[in-house]
Amino acid sequence: MSVAPRPSEGIYRRVTVRMYGDERFTRLSPLQPSGQALWLYLLTGPHTGPIPGVFVAGRAALAETLAWDSEAFAKAFAEVLAEGLVLFDEKTRLCFIPNAIRHNAPPNPNVVKSWRAHWLLLPECPMREQIREHILTALTEVSEAFGKAFEEACGKTFVKASGKTLPKTSPKHMAKQEAGSRKQEAGYRGSRAHRHAPLCRLDTNSRRHRICRQAWRAVAARGREVRQPLLDHDRQGICAQRLVTIVAYVVP
């Protein structure tokens, strides 16, 4: 890839993305299928993100937004690809405009640092690494501060999964964990918090699911064996809308 020149070179105009949704703009005659029209749309359209020239969009989605038929869009898209104005990964639909950093240069290094969240959402592919190298070179030529900010935000390559296996848990360690859980459960049952717990509370550790009669009957009607409710919520005056939120404990 050729490196984009410094943003200070030439004269540039900012275009707001909101223009494409403006009511008066949408009443104008639409863009006709052509390489130039597609190039301008790819550079300034609503699909663009915070990182200049880097976005994910498929051919069909772009053609539908422009209201172009697939054949006309394919012809225009082939033109911009042939000229090297746009790079496109067919598998991930990652699209990159190399000179976009030239037309939409970040105003300061803090803006570059804010790109990290968007960068992490980009699909992992070799083209993403090429994009990183290109933008890093372009920003470093502007100033070292811009290049350093980009390295901090997007400098790391793909994080690959570790090949290490999880350590095996010994039976002795598992028995110790179960004993600790039972001890903790026994302590909770005798505590003040347990005695004054809400009637609808589900104590999954002790498997004491306090349910209402309606929920128990609904599960039993499906042919499943269920544990008899430990507390009848009908006598507690719980409204019908809350009854359906109480879950029965199904015996396997």
Backbone as JSON, one array per atom type, in Angstrom:
{
  "sequence": "MSVAPRPSEGIYRRVTVRMYGDERFTRLSPLQPSGQALWLYLLTGPHTGPIPGVFVAGRAALAETLAWDSEAFAKAFAEVLAEGLVLFDEKTRLCFIPNAIRHNAPPNPNVVKSWRAHWLLLPECPMREQIREHILTALTEVSEAFGKAFEEACGKTFVKASGKTLPKTSPKHMAKQEAGSRKQEAGYRGSRAHRHAPLCRLDTNSRRHRICRQAWRAVAARGREVRQPLLDHDRQGICAQRLVTIVAYVVP",
  "N": [[0.83, -1.2, 0.0], [0.45, 2.24, -0.73], [1.6, 5.02, 1.12], [-0.42, 7.44, 2.64], [-0.3, 10.97, 2.04], [0.69, 13.77, 4.16], [-1.9, 15.18, 6.23], [-1.94, 17.95, 6.14], [-1.36, 18.77, 3.62], [-2.7, 20.18, 0.68], [-6.21, 21.1, 0.06], [-9.13, 20.55, 1.93], [-12.45, 19.37, 2.52], [-14.95, 18.96, 4.95], [-17.46, 16.52, 5.32], [-20.6, 15.91, 6.57], [-21.99, 12.96, 7.96], [-24.66, 12.84, 8.44], [-25.87, 14.04, 6.34], [-26.8, 12.21, 4.44], [-29.16, 11.29, 5.48], [-30.75, 13.47, 5.56], [-33.81, 15.18, 5.08], [-34.37, 16.9, 2.89], [-32.2, 16.32, 1.25], [-32.68, 13.65, 0.59], [-34.83, 13.93, -1.06], [-33.8, 14.79, -3.43], [-32.65, 13.93, -6.77], [-31.45, 10.62, -6.96], [-28.15, 9.16, -6.45], [-26.57, 8.0, -9.33], [-25.62, 4.81, -10.68], [-22.19, 4.48, -10.76], [-18.6, 4.56, -10.93], [-17.42, 6.81, -9.73], [-19.47, 7.91, -8.17], [-19.87, 5.81, -6.35], [-17.39, 5.74, -5.11], [-17.31, 8.21, -3.73], [-19.46, 7.78, -2.01], [-18.61, 5.56, -0.49], [-16.54, 6.73, 0.85], [-17.68, 8.71, 2.45], [-20.12, 7.85, 3.46], [-22.92, 6.68, 5.61], [-22.14, 4.25, 6.67], [-19.57, 4.37, 7.5], [-17.04, 4.4, 10.09], [-15.44, 5.41, 13.22], [-12.69, 5.11, 12.67], [-10.93, 6.28, 10.01], [-11.87, 5.27, 6.79], [-12.12, 2.55, 7.36], [-14.23, -0.09, 7.63], [-16.96, -2.45, 7.95], [-18.84, -3.96, 5.57], [-21.07, -5.51, 3.39], [-21.38, -6.37, -0.12], [-24.05, -6.63, -1.03], [-25.49, -5.24, 0.94], [-24.54, -2.61, 0.65], [-25.33, -2.08, -1.99], [-28.1, -2.22, -1.73], [-28.62, -0.06, -0.01], [-27.92, 2.07, -1.62], [-29.81, 1.76, -3.53], [-29.28, 0.47, -5.93], [-29.17, -1.88, -8.6], [-27.88, -5.25, -8.46], [-26.12, -5.89, -10.55], [-25.32, -3.41, -11.63], [-24.09, -2.3, -9.39], [-21.99, -4.11, -8.98], [-20.42, -3.62, -11.22], [-19.59, -0.94, -10.81], [-18.26, -1.26, -8.4], [-16.2, -2.92, -9.12], [-14.67, -1.17, -10.59], [-13.59, 0.68, -8.7], [-12.1, -1.06, -7.21], [-10.27, -1.98, -9.09], [-8.76, 0.29, -9.54], [-7.44, 0.51, -7.2], [-8.43, 2.08, -5.2], [-10.03, 1.16, -3.22], [-9.88, -1.5, -0.91], [-10.88, -4.84, -0.4], [-12.09, -7.49, 1.56], [-13.36, -10.51, 0.81], [-14.3, -12.61, 2.4], [-14.58, -11.74, 5.11], [-15.82, -9.34, 4.72], [-14.56, -6.99, 5.2], [-13.69, -3.71, 4.61], [-11.52, -1.31, 3.16], [-10.29, 1.93, 2.71], [-7.54, 3.24, 1.49], [-6.67, 5.98, 1.26], [-8.33, 7.36, 2.95], [-7.55, 8.25, 5.44], [-6.21, 10.46, 4.77], [-8.15, 12.25, 3.91], [-9.75, 12.49, 6.13], [-8.35, 13.22, 8.59], [-7.36, 12.57, 11.98], [-8.0, 14.9, 14.64], [-6.39, 15.11, 16.95], [-4.09, 13.26, 19.11], [-5.6, 12.03, 21.17], [-8.05, 11.41, 20.06], [-7.3, 9.38, 18.35], [-6.61, 7.41, 20.22], [-9.12, 6.74, 21.11], [-10.06, 5.02, 19.22], [-9.73, 2.38, 19.81], [-11.81, 0.69, 20.86], [-13.49, 0.34, 18.64], [-11.69, -0.82, 16.88], [-11.17, -3.33, 17.98], [-13.47, -4.66, 17.35], [-13.33, -5.25, 14.71], [-13.16, -7.76, 12.16], [-10.96, -10.56, 12.46], [-8.32, -10.98, 10.34], [-5.82, -11.34, 7.72], [-5.83, -8.96, 6.3], [-6.54, -7.01, 8.11], [-4.24, -6.63, 9.59], [-2.62, -5.52, 7.63], [-3.95, -3.12, 7.27], [-3.51, -1.95, 9.75], [-0.7, -1.54, 9.7], [-0.52, 0.27, 7.6], [-2.02, 2.56, 8.45], [-0.62, 3.18, 10.76], [1.9, 3.91, 9.74], [1.17, 6.15, 8.21], [0.17, 7.93, 10.18], [2.39, 8.23, 11.8], [4.08, 9.65, 10.17], [2.85, 12.08, 10.24], [3.13, 12.96, 12.93], [5.11, 11.96, 15.77], [3.64, 11.65, 18.06], [1.04, 11.04, 17.2], [1.5, 8.56, 15.98], [2.39, 7.04, 18.17], [0.12, 7.08, 19.77], [-1.64, 5.6, 18.2], [-0.37, 3.13, 18.2], [-0.67, 2.42, 20.87], [-3.43, 2.15, 21.0], [-4.25, 0.45, 18.88], [-2.15, -1.2, 18.31], [-1.48, -3.86, 18.94], [-1.39, -7.17, 17.64], [-3.49, -9.93, 16.58], [-4.99, -11.61, 19.3], [-4.2, -14.69, 20.21], [-5.63, -17.83, 21.11], [-4.64, -19.51, 24.08], [-2.59, -22.39, 24.24], [-2.42, -23.88, 26.49], [-3.57, -26.33, 28.79], [-6.28, -26.65, 31.13], [-5.69, -27.03, 34.61], [-6.08, -30.2, 36.23], [-8.59, -31.12, 38.53], [-8.22, -32.57, 41.63], [-9.73, -35.46, 43.24], [-9.65, -35.23, 46.03], [-9.46, -32.49, 46.41], [-11.92, -31.7, 45.32], [-13.71, -32.91, 47.1], [-13.13, -31.43, 49.36], [-14.03, -28.91, 48.59], [-16.8, -29.42, 48.35], [-17.42, -30.03, 51.0], [-16.93, -27.57, 52.2], [-18.93, -26.05, 50.95], [-21.26, -27.24, 51.97], [-20.96, -26.62, 54.67], [-21.1, -23.84, 54.59], [-23.71, -23.55, 53.66], [-25.19, -24.68, 55.77], [-24.63, -22.83, 57.77], [-25.94, -20.61, 56.72], [-28.62, -21.37, 56.77], [-29.24, -21.32, 59.49], [-29.07, -18.69, 60.07], [-30.04, -15.25, 60.71], [-30.72, -13.9, 58.4], [-31.68, -15.94, 56.77], [-34.0, -16.75, 58.12], [-35.62, -14.53, 57.84], [-35.92, -14.22, 55.13], [-37.22, -13.27, 51.88], [-40.44, -14.46, 50.8], [-40.58, -15.37, 48.2], [-38.03, -16.03, 47.54], [-35.49, -17.96, 45.97], [-33.65, -20.55, 47.03], [-31.1, -21.84, 45.72], [-28.82, -23.21, 46.45], [-29.47, -24.89, 48.65], [-31.45, -26.24, 47.44], [-34.08, -25.71, 48.01], [-36.69, -24.8, 46.68], [-39.03, -22.52, 46.88], [-42.25, -22.54, 45.94], [-45.3, -21.68, 44.23], [-48.72, -22.95, 44.3], [-49.92, -22.92, 41.78], [-47.77, -22.91, 39.97], [-46.59, -25.36, 40.54], [-48.64, -27.16, 39.79], [-48.73, -26.59, 37.06], [-46.31, -27.57, 36.08], [-46.54, -30.25, 36.84], [-48.65, -30.98, 35.23], [-47.5, -31.37, 32.8], [-46.54, -33.87, 32.84], [-44.31, -34.36, 34.36], [-42.39, -35.34, 37.19], [-42.47, -33.68, 40.21], [-41.11, -31.93, 43.02], [-42.91, -31.65, 46.05], [-44.37, -28.56, 46.95], [-42.81, -26.54, 49.41], [-43.92, -24.47, 50.69], [-47.03, -22.89, 50.72], [-47.88, -20.49, 48.61], [-50.28, -19.39, 47.98], [-51.67, -18.69, 50.21], [-50.41, -16.48, 51.06], [-51.19, -14.28, 49.76], [-50.11, -13.48, 47.29], [-50.0, -11.82, 44.19], [-51.51, -12.76, 41.03], [-49.94, -12.22, 38.8], [-47.35, -12.31, 39.71], [-47.09, -14.92, 40.4], [-46.46, -16.49, 38.21], [-43.81, -16.11, 37.87], [-42.41, -17.61, 39.65], [-40.43, -20.44, 40.07], [-40.62, -23.99, 39.65], [-39.02, -26.78, 41.17], [-37.69, -29.25, 39.34], [-37.58, -32.69, 39.46], [-35.09, -34.8, 38.27]],
  "CA": [[0.0, 0.0, 0.0], [1.14, 3.52, -0.7], [1.29, 5.77, 2.32], [-1.11, 8.69, 2.37], [0.49, 12.14, 2.4], [0.3, 14.47, 5.37], [-3.19, 15.84, 6.09], [-1.8, 19.39, 5.95], [-1.18, 19.06, 2.21], [-3.93, 20.33, -0.1], [-7.39, 21.71, 0.66], [-10.1, 19.49, 2.16], [-13.77, 19.76, 3.0], [-15.6, 17.97, 5.79], [-18.83, 16.17, 4.94], [-21.27, 15.25, 7.68], [-22.68, 11.73, 7.6], [-26.1, 13.1, 8.56], [-26.39, 14.55, 5.06], [-27.5, 11.16, 3.7], [-30.49, 11.11, 6.05], [-31.48, 14.73, 5.55], [-35.05, 15.06, 4.32], [-34.25, 17.59, 1.6], [-31.24, 15.6, 0.42], [-33.3, 12.43, 0.08], [-35.81, 14.28, -2.12], [-33.08, 15.05, -4.66], [-32.47, 12.76, -7.62], [-30.45, 9.79, -6.3], [-26.88, 8.88, -7.12], [-26.66, 6.99, -10.38], [-24.51, 3.86, -10.61], [-20.93, 4.84, -11.42], [-17.46, 4.4, -10.06], [-17.2, 8.03, -8.96], [-20.51, 8.02, -7.15], [-19.61, 4.8, -5.33], [-16.2, 6.15, -4.36], [-17.69, 9.27, -2.8], [-20.32, 7.22, -0.99], [-17.8, 4.73, 0.4], [-15.66, 7.6, 1.63], [-18.42, 9.62, 3.35], [-21.45, 7.31, 3.77], [-23.24, 6.39, 7.01], [-21.53, 2.99, 7.1], [-18.22, 4.63, 7.98], [-16.88, 4.43, 11.53], [-14.49, 6.41, 13.72], [-11.4, 4.96, 12.01], [-11.15, 6.68, 8.62], [-11.7, 4.3, 5.71], [-12.17, 1.17, 7.83], [-15.59, -0.47, 7.99], [-17.41, -3.76, 7.51], [-20.09, -3.84, 4.82], [-21.12, -6.4, 2.24], [-21.8, -5.82, -1.41], [-25.51, -6.56, -1.12], [-25.98, -4.19, 1.82], [-24.23, -1.32, 0.04], [-26.17, -1.91, -3.17], [-29.47, -1.96, -1.28], [-28.68, 1.29, 0.52], [-27.87, 3.0, -2.76], [-30.92, 1.44, -4.44], [-28.73, 0.05, -7.22], [-29.29, -3.32, -8.82], [-26.63, -5.95, -8.18], [-25.21, -5.84, -11.7], [-24.76, -2.07, -11.72], [-23.18, -2.11, -8.28], [-20.81, -4.93, -9.21], [-19.59, -2.94, -12.21], [-18.97, 0.23, -10.18], [-17.35, -1.73, -7.36], [-15.03, -3.44, -9.82], [-13.87, -0.03, -11.02], [-12.81, 1.23, -7.59], [-11.13, -2.09, -6.83], [-9.22, -2.02, -10.11], [-7.91, 1.48, -9.38], [-6.76, 0.46, -5.92], [-8.99, 3.06, -4.27], [-10.68, 0.41, -2.14], [-9.47, -2.89, -0.71], [-12.05, -5.53, 0.13], [-11.9, -8.9, 1.89], [-14.64, -11.14, 0.5], [-14.75, -13.5, 3.46], [-14.98, -11.0, 6.31], [-16.49, -8.11, 4.27], [-13.81, -5.84, 5.7], [-13.4, -2.77, 3.52], [-10.52, -0.31, 3.55], [-9.96, 2.98, 1.75], [-6.21, 3.67, 1.94], [-6.48, 7.43, 1.34], [-9.33, 7.98, 3.81], [-6.85, 8.93, 6.52], [-5.79, 11.74, 4.2], [-9.3, 13.14, 3.81], [-10.39, 12.63, 7.44], [-7.28, 13.05, 9.57], [-7.79, 12.84, 13.36], [-7.52, 16.22, 15.08], [-5.39, 15.03, 18.0], [-3.81, 11.87, 19.5], [-6.64, 11.46, 22.02], [-9.06, 10.82, 19.17], [-6.73, 8.12, 17.89], [-6.72, 6.44, 21.31], [-10.52, 6.32, 21.24], [-10.36, 4.05, 18.16], [-9.46, 1.01, 20.26], [-13.04, -0.1, 20.99], [-13.94, -0.01, 17.3], [-10.68, -1.69, 16.27], [-11.32, -4.68, 18.5], [-14.66, -5.26, 16.75], [-13.06, -5.61, 13.32], [-12.89, -9.2, 12.02], [-9.55, -10.94, 12.39], [-7.89, -11.48, 9.03], [-4.54, -10.72, 7.34], [-6.02, -7.59, 5.8], [-6.57, -6.08, 9.25], [-2.86, -6.32, 9.92], [-2.15, -4.59, 6.59], [-4.56, -1.83, 7.57], [-2.8, -1.41, 10.91], [0.6, -1.06, 9.28], [-0.7, 1.44, 6.74], [-2.45, 3.71, 9.24], [0.49, 3.52, 11.65], [2.92, 4.64, 8.97], [0.62, 7.45, 7.82], [0.07, 8.8, 11.35], [3.74, 8.51, 12.29], [4.63, 10.71, 9.32], [2.26, 13.35, 10.7], [3.89, 13.26, 14.14], [5.37, 10.78, 16.58], [2.56, 11.53, 19.04], [-0.06, 10.33, 16.57], [1.89, 7.17, 15.8], [2.43, 6.39, 19.47], [-1.27, 6.91, 20.21], [-2.23, 4.5, 17.44], [0.24, 1.89, 18.68], [-1.29, 2.1, 22.15], [-4.83, 1.78, 20.82], [-4.47, -0.62, 17.9], [-0.85, -1.73, 17.92], [-1.33, -5.3, 19.13], [-1.99, -8.04, 16.64], [-4.53, -10.8, 17.08], [-4.73, -12.36, 20.53], [-4.51, -16.09, 19.93], [-5.99, -18.61, 22.28], [-3.52, -20.22, 24.67], [-2.63, -23.83, 24.07], [-2.3, -24.55, 27.77], [-4.78, -26.98, 29.28], [-6.63, -26.32, 32.49], [-5.22, -28.04, 35.57], [-7.09, -31.14, 36.66], [-8.97, -31.02, 39.94], [-8.12, -33.87, 42.27], [-10.92, -35.83, 44.03], [-9.51, -34.71, 47.39], [-9.79, -31.07, 46.36], [-13.35, -31.59, 45.07], [-14.4, -33.24, 48.35], [-12.93, -30.31, 50.27], [-14.92, -27.85, 48.15], [-18.16, -29.79, 48.69], [-17.57, -29.89, 52.45], [-17.03, -26.14, 52.48], [-20.25, -25.57, 50.5], [-22.26, -27.71, 52.93], [-20.78, -25.85, 55.89], [-21.62, -22.5, 54.33], [-25.16, -23.68, 53.55], [-25.72, -24.89, 57.12], [-24.55, -21.55, 58.46], [-26.95, -19.68, 56.21], [-29.94, -21.82, 57.21], [-29.48, -20.93, 60.87], [-28.83, -17.26, 60.24], [-31.19, -14.36, 60.76], [-31.09, -13.57, 57.03], [-32.47, -17.03, 56.22], [-35.32, -16.78, 58.75], [-36.41, -13.39, 57.38], [-35.77, -14.11, 53.68], [-38.5, -13.09, 51.19], [-41.15, -15.71, 50.54], [-40.35, -15.8, 46.82], [-36.6, -16.26, 47.32], [-35.14, -19.31, 45.55], [-32.38, -20.94, 47.59], [-30.63, -22.9, 44.84], [-27.78, -23.99, 47.09], [-30.08, -25.93, 49.45], [-32.47, -26.82, 46.6], [-35.4, -25.48, 48.58], [-37.37, -23.85, 45.8], [-40.36, -22.22, 47.38], [-43.07, -22.31, 44.75], [-46.73, -21.55, 44.46], [-49.45, -24.12, 43.88], [-50.17, -22.86, 40.34], [-46.57, -23.31, 39.24], [-46.42, -26.8, 40.74], [-49.62, -27.86, 38.97], [-48.4, -26.41, 35.64], [-45.24, -28.49, 35.74], [-47.06, -31.6, 36.97], [-49.54, -31.25, 34.1], [-46.67, -31.75, 31.65], [-46.11, -35.25, 32.99], [-43.04, -34.44, 35.05], [-42.47, -35.51, 38.63], [-41.92, -32.5, 40.86], [-41.08, -31.97, 44.48], [-44.04, -30.96, 46.65], [-43.99, -27.23, 47.44], [-42.57, -26.45, 50.84], [-44.72, -23.39, 51.24], [-48.14, -22.54, 49.86], [-47.89, -19.04, 48.44], [-51.64, -18.9, 47.8], [-52.13, -18.15, 51.48], [-49.65, -15.28, 51.38], [-51.78, -13.16, 49.04], [-49.29, -13.03, 46.17], [-50.85, -11.57, 43.03], [-51.4, -13.77, 39.98], [-48.86, -11.89, 37.86], [-46.07, -12.71, 40.29], [-47.05, -16.36, 40.56], [-45.85, -17.15, 37.04], [-42.36, -15.9, 37.89], [-41.81, -18.52, 40.6], [-40.04, -21.63, 39.32], [-40.66, -25.24, 40.37], [-37.81, -27.6, 41.09], [-38.03, -30.47, 38.62], [-36.73, -33.83, 39.83], [-34.69, -35.5, 37.05]],
  "C": [[0.87, 1.25, 0.0], [0.68, 4.32, 0.5], [0.64, 7.09, 1.95], [-0.25, 9.87, 2.78], [-0.04, 12.79, 3.68], [-1.05, 15.16, 5.17], [-3.08, 17.33, 5.83], [-1.64, 19.76, 4.48], [-2.53, 19.18, 1.52], [-5.03, 21.0, 0.7], [-8.47, 20.66, 0.75], [-11.38, 20.07, 2.72], [-14.35, 18.63, 3.83], [-17.04, 17.77, 5.34], [-19.47, 15.42, 6.1], [-22.04, 14.02, 7.19], [-24.19, 11.93, 7.63], [-26.71, 13.59, 7.26], [-27.22, 13.49, 4.34], [-28.88, 10.87, 4.28], [-31.31, 12.38, 6.08], [-32.69, 14.64, 4.63], [-34.96, 15.73, 2.95], [-33.28, 16.88, 0.68], [-31.87, 14.35, -0.19], [-34.34, 12.7, -1.0], [-35.12, 14.6, -3.45], [-32.99, 13.77, -5.49], [-31.31, 11.94, -7.08], [-29.17, 9.65, -7.11], [-27.06, 7.77, -8.14], [-25.45, 6.07, -10.32], [-23.31, 4.31, -11.43], [-19.81, 4.65, -10.42], [-17.22, 5.62, -9.18], [-18.22, 8.18, -7.84], [-20.27, 7.02, -6.01], [-18.42, 5.19, -4.48], [-16.54, 7.21, -3.33], [-18.57, 8.72, -1.68], [-19.54, 6.36, 0.0], [-16.94, 5.58, 1.32], [-16.42, 8.37, 2.7], [-19.74, 9.05, 3.85], [-21.66, 6.99, 5.24], [-22.68, 5.09, 7.53], [-20.15, 3.19, 7.7], [-18.2, 4.72, 9.51], [-15.87, 5.47, 11.96], [-13.11, 6.32, 13.09], [-11.58, 5.26, 10.53], [-10.88, 5.55, 7.63], [-11.77, 2.86, 6.13], [-13.6, 0.86, 8.28], [-15.88, -1.86, 7.45], [-18.77, -3.6, 6.84], [-20.02, -4.75, 3.61], [-21.6, -5.72, 0.98], [-23.31, -5.62, -1.47], [-26.06, -5.43, -0.26], [-25.72, -2.81, 1.23], [-25.12, -1.05, -1.17], [-27.61, -1.59, -2.77], [-29.62, -0.54, -0.76], [-28.68, 2.33, -0.59], [-29.02, 2.81, -3.73], [-30.43, 1.16, -5.84], [-28.98, -1.45, -7.37], [-27.91, -3.96, -8.7], [-25.63, -5.86, -9.33], [-24.55, -4.48, -11.81], [-23.77, -1.82, -10.59], [-21.88, -2.89, -8.5], [-19.87, -4.26, -10.2], [-18.86, -1.75, -11.6], [-17.94, -0.19, -9.13], [-16.07, -2.29, -7.98], [-14.11, -2.31, -10.26], [-13.0, 0.49, -9.88], [-11.79, 0.22, -7.09], [-9.96, -2.12, -7.81], [-8.26, -0.84, -9.98], [-7.15, 1.47, -8.06], [-7.27, 1.48, -4.91], [-9.61, 2.39, -3.05], [-10.11, -0.99, -2.1], [-10.61, -3.6, 0.01], [-11.71, -6.99, 0.37], [-13.27, -9.59, 1.75], [-15.18, -11.97, 1.66], [-15.29, -12.76, 4.66], [-15.76, -9.73, 5.99], [-15.83, -6.86, 4.85], [-13.39, -4.99, 4.52], [-12.45, -1.7, 4.02], [-10.26, 0.64, 2.4], [-8.62, 3.57, 2.18], [-6.05, 5.17, 2.12], [-7.5, 8.12, 2.23], [-8.68, 8.74, 4.95], [-6.37, 10.3, 6.06], [-6.94, 12.74, 4.19], [-9.96, 13.39, 5.17], [-9.35, 12.38, 8.54], [-7.8, 13.34, 10.98], [-7.23, 14.17, 13.85], [-6.43, 16.17, 16.13], [-5.18, 13.57, 18.39], [-4.88, 11.24, 20.38], [-7.76, 10.83, 21.21], [-8.58, 9.47, 18.66], [-6.85, 7.05, 18.97], [-8.14, 5.92, 21.46], [-10.92, 5.31, 20.18], [-10.28, 2.61, 18.66], [-10.72, 0.15, 20.3], [-13.54, -0.54, 19.62], [-12.97, -0.98, 16.64], [-10.86, -3.13, 16.71], [-12.53, -5.4, 17.9], [-14.44, -5.67, 15.3], [-12.73, -7.1, 13.23], [-11.4, -9.47, 11.87], [-9.24, -11.57, 11.04], [-6.56, -10.81, 8.68], [-4.69, -9.28, 6.87], [-6.06, -6.59, 6.95], [-5.17, -5.69, 9.67], [-2.25, -5.36, 8.89], [-2.69, -3.19, 6.85], [-3.83, -1.16, 8.74], [-1.46, -0.82, 10.51], [0.48, 0.22, 8.45], [-1.05, 2.68, 7.55], [-1.34, 4.14, 10.19], [1.56, 4.31, 10.94], [2.44, 6.04, 8.62], [0.58, 8.41, 9.01], [1.45, 9.15, 11.9], [4.4, 9.6, 11.46], [4.05, 12.07, 9.71], [3.01, 13.84, 11.94], [4.08, 11.97, 14.93], [4.26, 10.56, 17.6], [1.37, 10.77, 18.47], [0.27, 8.85, 16.41], [1.91, 6.41, 17.11], [1.02, 6.13, 19.99], [-1.93, 5.75, 19.48], [-1.66, 3.16, 17.88], [-0.38, 1.46, 20.01], [-2.71, 1.58, 21.97], [-5.01, 0.54, 19.96], [-3.18, -1.33, 17.52], [-0.72, -3.23, 18.03], [-2.02, -6.07, 18.03], [-3.01, -8.95, 17.31], [-4.09, -11.51, 18.36], [-5.16, -13.79, 20.3], [-4.79, -16.83, 21.22], [-4.77, -19.39, 22.77], [-3.68, -21.71, 24.49], [-2.52, -24.59, 25.37], [-3.63, -25.15, 28.19], [-5.03, -26.6, 30.72], [-6.14, -27.41, 33.43], [-6.37, -28.92, 36.03], [-7.33, -30.98, 38.16], [-8.96, -32.4, 40.55], [-9.39, -34.18, 43.05], [-10.85, -35.28, 45.44], [-9.9, -33.24, 47.43], [-11.28, -30.86, 46.15], [-14.14, -31.88, 46.34], [-14.28, -32.1, 49.35], [-13.84, -29.15, 49.9], [-16.36, -28.15, 48.53], [-18.41, -29.65, 50.19], [-17.7, -28.43, 52.84], [-18.38, -25.57, 52.09], [-21.33, -25.99, 51.48], [-22.19, -26.93, 54.24], [-21.35, -24.45, 55.74], [-23.14, -22.51, 54.27], [-25.79, -23.84, 54.92], [-25.68, -23.6, 57.91], [-25.6, -20.57, 58.02], [-28.34, -20.06, 56.71], [-30.25, -21.37, 58.64], [-29.33, -19.45, 61.11], [-30.13, -16.49, 60.26], [-31.67, -14.01, 59.35], [-31.96, -14.66, 56.43], [-33.88, -17.04, 56.79], [-36.21, -15.68, 58.22], [-36.28, -13.19, 55.87], [-37.14, -13.93, 53.04], [-39.12, -14.44, 50.85], [-40.85, -16.25, 49.15], [-38.89, -16.1, 46.54], [-36.35, -17.72, 46.94], [-33.76, -19.64, 46.06], [-31.84, -22.12, 46.79], [-29.56, -23.75, 45.49], [-28.38, -25.16, 47.89], [-31.18, -26.67, 48.69], [-33.86, -26.73, 47.22], [-36.09, -24.4, 47.78], [-38.8, -23.67, 46.3], [-41.24, -21.79, 46.22], [-44.52, -22.17, 45.14], [-47.45, -22.76, 43.9], [-49.7, -24.12, 42.37], [-48.97, -23.32, 39.53], [-46.35, -24.81, 39.36], [-47.38, -27.6, 39.86], [-49.27, -27.76, 37.49], [-47.31, -27.37, 35.22], [-45.72, -29.93, 35.82], [-47.96, -31.97, 35.8], [-48.77, -31.68, 32.87], [-46.11, -33.16, 31.79], [-44.78, -35.41, 33.68], [-43.28, -34.59, 36.55], [-41.79, -34.33, 39.3], [-41.96, -32.68, 42.36], [-42.24, -31.14, 45.02], [-43.6, -29.59, 47.19], [-43.82, -27.23, 48.95], [-43.42, -25.37, 51.49], [-45.81, -23.03, 50.25], [-48.26, -21.03, 49.77], [-49.3, -18.5, 48.24], [-52.14, -18.23, 49.08], [-51.42, -16.86, 51.87], [-50.17, -14.07, 50.6], [-50.93, -12.63, 47.9], [-50.18, -12.9, 44.93], [-50.55, -12.58, 41.93], [-50.24, -13.49, 39.03], [-47.51, -12.31, 38.41], [-45.96, -14.22, 40.42], [-46.31, -17.03, 39.42], [-44.34, -16.99, 37.03], [-41.65, -16.83, 38.85], [-41.6, -19.86, 39.93], [-40.12, -22.86, 40.2], [-39.37, -26.01, 40.2], [-38.21, -28.95, 40.5], [-37.05, -31.57, 38.99], [-36.35, -34.59, 38.57], [-35.13, -36.95, 37.08]]
}
